[in-house]
Amino acid sequence: MSDLKTYVDEHEGEFLDELVELLKIPSVSTDHERKGDVARCADRVADRVREAGLETRVFATDGHPT
């Protein structure tokens, strides 16, 4: 567990920067004009999940992606 804590401590700034960038995307919206932002956020999260070694997909819908 100490290896994990060390890793998190050493990369804390990077993790926070990435979180801030993700939170800047106006992706919590029912406004159709924000559909592109919501899709961009979904793609960004999916990319990070893949980078973590997990399988993921983003599904297009008539509204926002899931």
Secondary structure, DSSP 8 states (H G I E B T S, - for coil): -HHHHHHHHHHHHHHHHHHHHHHTS--S---GGGHHHHHHHHHHHHHHHHHTT--------SSS--
